[in-house]
Amino acid sequence: MPLIGSRRGKEEKHPWNWALGAAVLILLGATLYVLLTSRTDSLDTGAIAGDFSKYPGKPSTHQAGRVEMVIFFDFYCPHCYTLHKELPGPRATYGDQLIVREVGYPLRESSIPPLEAYELAKDAGKGEAMADALFRAVHDEGRVLDEARLVDIAKGLGMDGARFREDLRSRKALAKVRANTALGDSYALRQTPTVVFDGQLVTTNYGPSNLGRIIDSILKIK
């Protein structure tokens, strides 16, 4: 068998050219991957004020002129409710510059069904209203979020109660809750609320002044 790269007949040149082309494409793809993922340490934490820590090994999602704020929460967590009620403030202050994502992170097994209900409501375009209603039911009304209560809340938001009950029982949204839990676990979460900025900066200090300092600092980074 001739060695690769040895001289072959004319009819055998095309297979070698295809192999060479494939190798070049693989090399280009690897180079592009390195370039795209080289932003892991692009967020200059030395220029950022506030109480936070930088989580190692996480890529930065930073883009100039915007801040991504991911909030890991549990509906049974009173501190999460406090932060949720305060969100209209920074949203009004920063507008489109602030992207807020509230991600359910169950601290106990009983936390999972309400988070499934939240995901179902998000799919129906009623996520924010469902979150408000679930937080109020627990912390203002002292309710237990069992299936009957979840269905009643969904119906109160104008959703089809029978379909909602069916989706809850079939665990239609469980995969999303599990994926969100895995995301939180990847940050080694120990409590809620935990706030992550631009994929890297982690804080459990959710006070408005601390969050404001962090957001203002990140917005100054080009």
N, C-alpha and C positions, 0 to 999 in steps of 0.2 A: 504494500500500500504506500503510495507516494506521500511524502511529508507535506503538511500544509505550507503553502507558499512556494512549493517547488513548481517548476514549469510543467504545464499540462497542455493537452491539445486544445484547440480553439473552442470545441464544443463544451469544454469543462470550465470555461472562464466565468460564465454567468453565476453558477452556484457560489463561487468564491466571492464575486462582487456583491451578491446579496448578503453573504455572511459579513463582509466588511462593512456594508451599509448598516446592517443591524447593530454591529459593534459601535459604529459611530453614533447611531441614534441612542443607544444605551448610555454612551459616554456623555452625550449632550443632555439627556434626561437627568443623569446623576448630577451634572454641573448645575442644571436649572434647579434641581431639588435643593442643593446646597445653598444656592443664592436665595431661594424663597424661604428657607428655614433659618437663614443666618441672622434673623431678627430676634432670636431668643433673648439676647442681652441688649436689645436696642433701646430699651427704656432706661433712661439715665436717672436712677433713683437718687443720686446726689442732688438733683435739682428739684426734688419733690418734698414738700413739707407735709407734716402730719404724722399720725401714729399708724404705722403699717409695717409689714415685713415682705420681703421679696421671696416668692416661692421658687425654689431651684428647679431647673429643668422644664419650666413651662414657657412656651413661646409667647412673645408679646403680640397683642392684637392692635397695638397703638397705630393710629392714623392721625396726622396733624389736624388740629381743629376739632377733635371729637374725643369723647371718653366713653368707654364701655363699662358699665357698672353692673355686675352680676351679683344678685342677692340670694343666698341660700337660706331658705326659711322653712318653718314648720307651722301649720295653722294652730297647733296647740301651744306654741311658744308666745308668751305675752310680750317679750321684747321684740319679736318679729312683727307683732301687731303695731307696736309703737313705731317702728321704722316704716312700716307700710303706710301708716297714717301721715307720716312726715314727708313721704315721697312727692306729693304735689308741690312742695316748696322748691326743691332743686329742679324738678321738671319745668316749673315756670321760670326759674332763674336762668337755666342754661338752654332751654328749648331743644332744638335739633342737635345741639352739640353734645347732649347727654343721652346715651342709649341705655335704658334700664331693662334688665331681664331679671324677673323673679323666678327662681328655680327651686322647686320643692325638694326638701331633703328631710325624709322622715326620721325622727328621733326614736320612734317606737312603732310597733306593728299597727297600732290603732290610727297612726297618722297617715297610713297609706291610702285608705278609701277616700278621704277628703282630697288628697292630692290627685287621685285618679279623677275625681269629680271636677277638679280644677282643670285638668288637661282636657277632659271632654268639653268643658265649657269654652276653653281656648279654641278648640277646633270649630266651635259654633260661633266664634267671634264675641264671646261673652266672658272671657277670662278675667278681666279686671272687675267686672260686676260680681262674678262668682267669688273672687278672692275677698272683696269687700264683705259680701254676705257671709262667707264662712268664718272670717275673723270676728265679725260682729256676733254671730251665733254662739261662738265659743266664749268670747271674752266679755261681751256686753250682756248676753242673754243667758249664759251658763248652760248652753245646750251641749248635748253629746251628738257628735256627727255620725249617727248611724245611717243605714240605708234610707229609712223613711224620711229622716230630716234632710238628707242630701237631695232626695227626689223632690221634696216640698220646695226646697230652695231653688232647684232647677226650674220647677214649674212657675215659681214666682218671678223668674227671669224670662219667662215666655218660652221655655224649652218644652219639648214633648216629654211629659213625665214617663209614659210607658216606654218610650224608646230609651230614655236616659237610664231607667231602671234596668232595662235589658243590657245596655252597654256596661253598666256597673257590674252586673252579675257575670257577664262574659269576660270581665277583666280586660276590656278593649284597650284601656289606656295604661295598663300595668307596665308594659314594656318601656313606655316613656318615663314613668316614675323610676323604674329600675335604672334606666340610662342616666337620669339626673342624679340618682344616688351614687352611681359609679363615678360621675363627674365630681361630685362633692368628695367622695373618698379619695380621688386622685389628688386633692388638696389636703388630705389628712384632716378633714374637718373634725372638730371636737365639740362645737356648739353652733347654735343658730341664735341670731342671724350672724352670718359671716359674709363679708362683702369683698369681692374680687374686682380690681380695676385693671382693665386692659390685659387680662389674662395672667398677670404676674403679681400684682400687689394685693396682699391679703390683709384685712383688718377685721377685728371684732369690735372696734370702737366705732359705733354707728352714730355718734353724736353729730348733729348738724355742722358744728364748727370744724370737726375733724374731717368729715366728708367733704366740706367746702374747701378746706385747705388742699386736700389731695386733688380734687377736681381742678381747682384753679391752677395748681402747679403743673398738672399734666397738660392742660390746654396751652401752656406757654412753651411746651416742647414741640419743636418742628419735626 
